């Protein structure tokens, strides 16, 4: 279940336009990515203070927007990239430049390479990315 609905994404966050057929799926995947980065501690965000709820919702929206701008859901499904001259996945494409070196665009932030830096910033601001050990 997504942490954000289509109405929030379109009317409050006002992210880039995502086709209605894809929006729910992208919001579900973005919610999963946010949950993964928070070590699955975000079940019922309604119990959290308002500012934390808003940052979590904005993190999901930022991730959904990032996914759409970098090829849509297809580019985040995994798979191998061949060593040809270039490739295209959805709206994202990459080609070798004139010197033969690959140039990448977009999918670089986060430890998995598929997490928006904006998503991580929203989550870091509310302290839900902590992965250390509590000492008593």
Buried (B, 14 or more C-beta within 10 A) or exposed (E): EBBBBBEBBBEBBEBEEBEEEBBBBBBBBBBBBBBEBBEEEBEEBEEBEEEBBBBBBBBBBBBBBBBBBBBBBBBBEEEEEEEEEEBEBBEBEBEEEEEEEEEEEBBEBBEEEBBBEBBBBBBBBBEBEEEEEEEE
